[in-house]
Amino acid sequence: MREFIEYIAKQLVDTPSAVVVTEEEKEGKVVFKLKVGESDVGKIIGRKGRSAQAMRVLLSAVAAKNGKRAILEVVD
């Protein structure tokens, strides 16, 4: 799942080398923290949060298929 988020994020930003995805387990859920370059945060979030929400929906679908729950956080 981490590679999936990383792939999508790298396609959206101008500097793919700045994309870093970390994961940690909290209360039975997997929390993915996405960090991108300062100038690319807006591209990841999208207009009215649509891009970030779409990534969260896709991540939830992939996680559910694997029998897990996942959360995506965009770190400033």
C-alpha positions as CSV (number, residue, x, y, z in Angstrom):
1,M,0.0,0.0,0.0
2,R,2.9,2.4,0.7
3,E,4.2,1.9,-2.8
4,F,0.7,2.6,-4.2
5,I,0.5,6.0,-2.4
6,E,4.1,6.8,-3.4
7,Y,3.4,6.1,-7.0
8,I,0.3,8.3,-7.1
9,A,2.0,11.2,-5.3
10,K,5.0,11.1,-7.6
11,Q,2.8,11.4,-10.6
12,L,1.1,14.6,-9.2
13,V,4.1,16.6,-8.0
14,D,6.9,18.5,-9.8
15,T,9.7,17.1,-7.7
16,P,9.1,13.4,-7.3
17,S,12.4,12.9,-5.4
18,A,10.9,14.9,-2.5
19,V,8.0,12.4,-1.9
20,V,8.4,10.4,1.3
21,V,5.8,8.0,2.7
22,T,6.1,6.6,6.2
23,E,3.7,4.2,7.8
24,E,2.9,3.3,11.4
25,E,0.4,1.1,13.2
26,K,-2.1,2.9,15.5
27,E,-5.0,1.2,17.2
28,G,-5.4,-1.5,14.6
29,K,-5.1,1.0,11.7
30,V,-2.3,1.7,9.4
31,V,-1.5,5.4,9.2
32,F,0.4,6.6,6.1
33,K,2.1,10.0,6.4
34,L,2.8,11.6,3.0
35,K,5.4,14.4,2.9
36,V,6.2,16.3,-0.3
37,G,8.1,19.4,-1.2
38,E,6.8,22.7,0.2
39,S,5.8,23.9,-3.3
40,D,3.9,20.6,-4.1
41,V,1.6,20.5,-1.1
42,G,-1.2,22.3,-3.0
43,K,-1.0,19.8,-5.8
44,I,-1.4,16.9,-3.5
45,I,-4.3,18.4,-1.6
46,G,-6.0,19.7,-4.8
47,R,-8.8,22.2,-5.2
48,K,-11.1,21.9,-2.2
49,G,-9.2,18.8,-1.1
50,R,-10.4,16.7,-4.0
51,S,-7.1,15.1,-4.9
52,A,-6.3,14.2,-1.3
53,Q,-9.8,12.8,-0.8
54,A,-9.5,10.7,-4.0
55,M,-6.2,9.3,-2.7
56,R,-7.9,8.4,0.6
57,V,-10.7,6.6,-1.1
58,L,-8.3,4.6,-3.3
59,L,-6.2,3.8,-0.2
60,S,-9.3,2.6,1.7
61,A,-10.3,0.4,-1.1
62,V,-6.9,-1.2,-1.4
63,A,-6.7,-1.6,2.4
64,A,-10.2,-3.2,2.6
65,K,-9.2,-5.7,-0.1
66,N,-6.3,-6.7,2.1
67,G,-8.5,-6.8,5.2
68,K,-7.1,-3.7,6.9
69,R,-8.0,-0.1,7.6
70,A,-5.8,2.7,6.4
71,I,-5.6,6.4,6.9
72,L,-3.7,9.0,4.8
73,E,-2.3,12.1,6.4
74,V,-0.6,14.9,4.3
75,V,2.2,16.3,6.4
76,D,3.2,20.0,5.9
